[in-house]
Amino acid sequence: MNRSRRGSALSEFALWVPVMLLMVSGLIDLSWLMHRYQNVTRAAHDSARVGAATVENVGDCLGVNMIPAAEAHGTSLLTTMGISCAGGCTVTATADDSGPVNTLSVEIDVPFDHLFGLFEFGTTLGATFTHPADYQNSSSTNCGP
């Protein structure tokens, strides 16, 4: 290979390396985002399931036991998955008995930290999951607003 060909190959390589590094770092950041989103979604689903399976006492308002159980389980799951709640994550559970089926909804919002920060994918990840809570012996009378 002559000298000018080696120089052109080196200059082409020098031009493409930053582009390739940018693409790879963006792909890694996007993969990290999808991994975290999957964990948050899984935590919302499992928290709603555990909360809906928590038995209410006869005559209690819907959600007296379910809501604290779901919120505690969600926070515990996030910690187990390596998502720190020190940055302000929220786990909110709400019970609803207005429809034909009692339901428990769990909403989780977690701040998202980028690995490289070259692309802006947003600053929070959120997931909501609603689970039926049919077999509860609760009452909505005198429960307040």
C-alpha positions as CSV (number, residue, x, y, z in Angstrom):
1,M,0.0,0.0,0.0
2,N,1.4,3.3,-0.9
3,R,1.8,6.3,1.4
4,S,-1.2,8.3,0.2
5,R,-3.6,5.4,0.6
6,R,-2.5,4.9,4.2
7,G,-3.0,8.5,4.9
8,S,-6.5,8.6,3.4
9,A,-7.5,5.5,5.4
10,L,-6.3,7.1,8.6
11,S,-8.2,10.3,7.9
12,E,-11.4,8.4,7.1
13,F,-11.0,6.4,10.3
14,A,-10.5,9.7,12.2
15,L,-13.7,11.1,10.7
16,W,-15.9,8.0,11.4
17,V,-14.7,7.2,15.0
18,P,-16.6,10.1,16.6
19,V,-19.7,9.3,14.7
20,M,-19.6,5.7,15.7
21,L,-18.9,6.5,19.3
22,L,-21.9,8.9,19.3
23,M,-24.1,6.1,17.9
24,V,-22.8,3.5,20.4
25,S,-23.2,5.8,23.4
26,G,-26.8,6.7,22.2
27,L,-27.6,3.0,21.9
28,I,-26.2,2.3,25.4
29,D,-28.2,5.2,26.8
30,L,-31.4,4.0,25.1
31,S,-30.8,0.5,26.3
32,W,-30.4,1.8,29.9
33,L,-33.7,3.7,29.5
34,M,-35.6,0.6,28.4
35,H,-34.1,-1.5,31.2
36,R,-35.1,1.0,33.8
37,Y,-38.6,1.5,32.2
38,Q,-39.1,-2.3,32.3
39,N,-38.2,-2.4,36.0
40,V,-40.5,0.4,36.9
41,T,-43.4,-1.2,34.9
42,R,-42.7,-4.5,36.6
43,A,-42.7,-2.9,40.0
44,A,-46.1,-1.2,39.3
45,H,-47.6,-4.4,38.2
46,D,-46.3,-6.5,41.1
47,S,-47.3,-3.8,43.6
48,A,-50.8,-3.6,42.3
49,R,-51.1,-7.4,42.4
50,V,-49.8,-7.6,46.0
51,G,-52.0,-4.7,47.1
52,A,-55.1,-6.2,45.5
53,A,-54.4,-9.5,47.2
54,T,-54.2,-7.9,50.7
55,V,-57.4,-8.6,52.6
56,E,-59.5,-5.7,53.8
57,N,-61.4,-6.1,57.1
58,V,-65.1,-6.4,57.0
59,G,-66.7,-3.0,57.1
60,D,-63.5,-1.1,56.4
61,C,-63.3,1.4,53.6
62,L,-61.8,0.0,50.4
63,G,-58.1,0.6,50.4
64,V,-57.4,0.8,54.1
65,N,-55.0,-2.2,54.0
66,M,-54.5,-2.5,50.2
67,I,-53.0,1.0,49.6
68,P,-50.2,0.9,52.3
69,A,-49.3,-2.7,51.3
70,A,-49.0,-1.7,47.6
71,E,-47.0,1.4,48.3
72,A,-44.6,-0.4,50.7
73,H,-44.1,-3.3,48.2
74,G,-43.5,-0.8,45.4
75,T,-40.8,1.0,47.3
76,S,-39.2,-2.2,48.4
77,L,-39.2,-3.6,44.8
78,L,-37.5,-0.4,43.5
79,T,-34.8,-0.7,46.1
80,T,-34.3,-4.4,45.3
81,M,-34.0,-3.6,41.6
82,G,-31.3,-1.0,42.3
83,I,-33.4,2.1,41.8
84,S,-32.7,4.5,44.6
85,C,-35.6,6.5,45.8
86,A,-33.3,9.1,47.3
87,G,-33.9,11.2,44.2
88,G,-37.6,11.6,44.7
89,C,-39.4,8.6,43.4
90,T,-43.1,8.3,44.2
91,V,-45.3,5.2,44.6
92,T,-49.0,6.1,44.8
93,A,-51.8,3.6,45.1
94,T,-55.5,4.5,44.8
95,A,-58.5,2.2,45.3
96,D,-61.7,2.7,43.3
97,D,-65.0,1.1,44.0
98,S,-67.1,3.3,41.6
99,G,-67.3,0.8,38.8
100,P,-68.7,-2.7,38.6
101,V,-65.4,-4.1,39.8
102,N,-63.2,-2.8,42.7
103,T,-59.8,-1.9,41.4
104,L,-56.4,-0.9,42.8
105,S,-54.2,1.4,40.7
106,V,-50.5,1.9,41.4
107,E,-48.5,4.7,39.8
108,I,-44.7,4.8,40.1
109,D,-42.6,7.8,39.0
110,V,-38.8,7.5,39.1
111,P,-36.2,10.1,38.2
112,F,-34.1,8.8,35.2
113,D,-30.3,9.4,35.2
114,H,-28.6,9.1,31.8
115,L,-25.4,7.2,31.6
116,F,-23.8,9.5,29.0
117,G,-26.3,12.3,28.7
118,L,-25.6,13.0,25.0
119,F,-29.3,12.5,24.1
120,E,-32.2,13.8,26.1
121,F,-34.8,11.0,26.7
122,G,-36.6,12.8,29.5
123,T,-35.9,13.1,33.2
124,T,-38.6,10.8,34.7
125,L,-39.9,7.3,34.1
126,G,-43.5,6.5,35.0
127,A,-45.7,3.5,35.0
128,T,-49.3,2.9,36.1
129,F,-51.0,-0.5,36.5
130,T,-54.6,-1.2,37.6
131,H,-55.5,-4.5,39.1
132,P,-59.0,-5.8,40.0
133,A,-59.7,-6.3,43.7
134,D,-62.9,-8.2,43.4
135,Y,-62.9,-10.3,46.5
136,Q,-62.8,-7.6,49.1
137,N,-65.3,-7.4,52.0
138,S,-65.1,-3.6,52.3
139,S,-67.8,-1.0,52.3
140,S,-67.8,2.4,50.7
141,T,-70.4,3.8,53.2
142,N,-69.2,6.5,55.6
143,C,-65.7,6.5,54.0
144,G,-65.5,10.2,53.2
145,P,-64.6,11.7,49.9
